[in-house]
Amino acid sequence: MTPHNKEEIIKSYITAYNNFDLEGMCSQLHPDIEFIYIDKGEPNLTLNGIEAFKAQAEQAAAMFFARKQEIKAIVYGDNHVEVDINYTGTLAVEFPNGSKPGDKIELKGKSVFQFHDGMILKLVDMS
């Protein structure tokens, strides 16, 4: 796979994410996807397999009226691609930290993608 191919897959995944298009997101994922979410340096969530990913993605989508990941930079490694992301969202539900529906959040983070057979095999999101 060329870096261009990987970048196109990543952009398709992020576009689908921004549009709440679960099928579009999953079409870019390997059936054996490993997803890890790291919050403030600590693993917060680990999922294995497309079904577990779909279930979590549906739950996460219901928490937002709107959401957007914007690519700020892409760095190509030997077997991975690191993407610096700006994230914005408008909450649809109350969060345990006291945030209310309609509140806006803004985060800076990084996503690391690994590929196999032309699909995303591993995705690590860090905020």
Buried (B, 14 or more C-beta within 10 A) or exposed (E): EEEEEBBEBBBBBBBBBBEBBBEBBBEBBBEEBBBBBBEEEEEEEEBEBBEBBBEBBEEBBEBBEEBBBEBEEBEEEEEBBBBBBEBBBBBBEEEEEEEEEEEEEEEEBBBBBBBEEEBBBBBBBBB
